Amino acid sequence: MLVESYDDLMQGDPSPECEGFLHSVETCGTVDGPGIRFVLFTTGCPLRCLYCHNPDTQRLKAGRKVTAGEMVEQIRRYRPFIKNGGLTISGGEPLAQQRFIESVFRDVKRMGLHTALDTSGCFGTRIRPHLLDEVDLVLLDLKSWTNARHRRITGQAMDEVLAFAHHLEAIRKPTWIRFVLVPGLTNDDETLDGIGSFAGALHNIELVEVLPFHKYGESKYERLQQRYELKNCPEPTDQEVERVKARFRSFGLKVR
Ligand code: SF4
């Protein structure tokens, strides 16, 4: 597995001159946090999820170089349209570029906008000390349950993700759990009950979002000449989605 080094992107003071690697922006997002969102998609991710629908974001250098100041100015121009919403930084894995995203979050928060971090939690024990001060909401993927299954789906163990989830609870950070429902891969009883009981015991979980697996990213794998492992995997039926939501609700969680 190709793993890039992110060390240089983690340290140093946040400033408008900090450089980051960006895949794209979405100016009126409605699915990555509350309200209308300006969404930055960064590049670079150490995971290789079987169902990743943005494989073109996985390599850091696949992105274009931007400065934090440039991004903040772009967001400032859209501010009148970001009603009841804010900024979400997604990826790729945004925590691969912590100095850059801390800079952007800090200055966007100074504008009075709500900030959300969409993450797999895979850098969970390597978080800059003040980064989460600039984040109002974390959207945390729980991709599986048990290290063996998590490793099969993402290429890495789950320990860092769980450590990050516990840390978020300890600092009382509002968190939404995101769960991708893949038939035959993530909808077994052990996974659903493991995630449900874990999330249900945390006091900072405001919502669980069940995201049905889809194949929108398949053509990207062809373009990148990468093998798409889930080519023959069916998308879940509406009934299956409802069953999984009901299972999570049985742990006292708010689910949508
Ligand atoms: S964490 Fe996200 S960007 Fe990284 S491989 Fe998984 S789905 Fe793709």
Boltz pocket constraint, residues with backbone or C-beta under 6 A from the ligand:
constraints:
  - pocket:
      binder: B
      contacts: [[A, 45], [A, 46], [A, 47], [A, 48], [A, 49], [A, 51], [A, 52], [A, 53], [A, 54], [A, 55], [A, 57], [A, 58], [A, 91], [A, 92], [A, 93], [A, 120]]
      max_distance: 6.0
